[in-house]
Amino acid sequence: MALIDAFLARRVRRGHLTVIHADGRRQAFGTPDPSLPSVTLRFTDKGAAGAILRDPGLGAGEAYMNGRMVVESGDVLDLVTLLTANDLWEDGAKALQASAPVRALQAITHRIGRINMARRSKRNVAHHYDLSDRLYDLFLDADRQYSCAYFTDPGNSLEQAQADKKAHIAAKLALEPGMTVLDIGCGWGGLALYLHAKTGADVLGVTLSEEQLKVARRRAAEAGVADKVRFELIDYREVTGQFDRIVSVGMFEHVGTAHYRTFMTRCRDLLADKGVMLLHTIGRAGPPSVTDAWTVKYIFPGGYNPALSEIVRANEGLRFFLTDVEVLRLHYAHTLQHWYDRTVAARAQIIALYDERFYRMWQFYLAGALCAFRYGGLVNYQLQFAKSRDALPITRDYMYEGERAYRLPDALPEPLIRSA
């Protein structure tokens, strides 16, 4: 029996996997399960299996991108689902992690990668967020929200869930008319425009992506609010002034653990005395760890999803009250399912923008992320902080009441104008 066969025999118990080796030999694994897909994959050369054995995540991702591993029945999401559903985070087996020597090397490179200095931060952001506008139009919602949506009903559309996410966040900010807001990592400006439209707040959005900045500024100008919703290309460490509220959505994953304390200190210093901050970030349900090698290499260089303990530790001693914590367990899985489906539907357009290899890379990225939230140890955290103990009501009722009010269909921001 080939080593890859022994590897798969131990890891595919439920569901059915058929492997066609490069020499034409077929091998079946697992037991059919109506709750899991049946998948057939084919190796086009002998070396692909060895790469997967050394580091399953990196090896499988590269083999799929490069056409060395072809999914012939089902698709790559079915394959990733089959493998991760047999390796649930709560079971603790970690059957798909790299070998011990590879993990040791990754731990060293991960510590080096955590030193996310300002110049490197800008380069890392550009790697992912300065891709073609058209790519993001093809799989995101019309407001181009590139973070976890909020599904009050799993059957809701992506557009509805992203609108509900903005309402959920706005309610936790407890905004009042005339307030000033800092949006750290503002993306294409959707949340900043929403907060101004709903409350009249003056908002400053900061980003390190030149492409996102162009779109955000254009949107504010087209909405006639460029004097109230401003966007700047600036690192959060260089922001000056004071703000009543700070919000940061999907940016903390790029800060780097070596700078968590700096981030928390800077946010506290930028807040007014009665200030409130809402931090929305992907996180890991378990202890601190490392980012998988494939994601660092191809998708988010310098990226890291923090453990809750790492965020809390960064705040300790700053006299900055942690006032609310919410764990969104499956919301990102629902979000990523929509993104994946839209990506698959736009296959021809994405290949025309880039090439087949890029499409397979993007598809593998979304499939892996989806399954990490559905079966693995990733969650989404929303943490609320306040500078003073009496800055917020003592119960959460204001959140529910505010969220209901924000969902009323008035004063919604203009949708992002899609590129041609």
Secondary structure by P-SEA (a helix, b strand, c coil): ccaaaaaaaaccccbbbbbbcccbbbbbbccccccbbbbbbbbcccaaaaaaaacaaaaaaaaaaacccccccccaaaaaaaaaaacccccccccccccaaaaaaaaaaaaaaccccaaaaaaaaaacccccaaaaaacccccccccbbbbccccccaaaaaaaaaaaaaaaaccccbbbbbbccccccaaaaaaaaacccbbbbbbccaaaaaaaaaaaaaacccccbbbbbcccccccccccbbbbcccccccccccaaaaaaaaaaacccbbbbbbbbbbbccccccccccccccccccbbbbcaaaaaaaacccccccccccccccaaaaaaaaaaaaaaaaaaaaaaaccaaaaaaaaaaaaaaaaaaacccbbbbbbbbbcccccccccaaaaaaaaaaaaccccccccccccc
